[in-house]
Amino acid sequence: MNAFTDGLLERIHSTETDLSRAREDGDDFLVEVEQGELDDLRRLAAEHGVQVRTAGV
């Protein structure tokens, strides 16, 4: 892997964690923000051929 792929996968993992925490806290606004970020990161990964394992988020 290269630095771009590593960084992107780390951001996806971090965002998935933040999204789960927001859901647990019942913070609907933050859930929407984190979900939007996650969608953008997954789209970016797909555009660059980066395989992303989903964490069930």
Steps between C-alpha positions, in 0.01 A plus 500: 500500500606857455456805723181608322334161547618467859376848588166449330438167673594654835257789445225254408564294814504812718178630345329162548599512868373857536176407326442207734566722801257764372233233453559366851473854640179564306648810334296509179679806360844348550379171350406687182832684490705183553290301252555768237874494565505121480307502173748750353800296615356177360427675168858628490630151572290353220618764255861403575448125508558468874331195648311588818380244751174609651475493876125454491439869558 
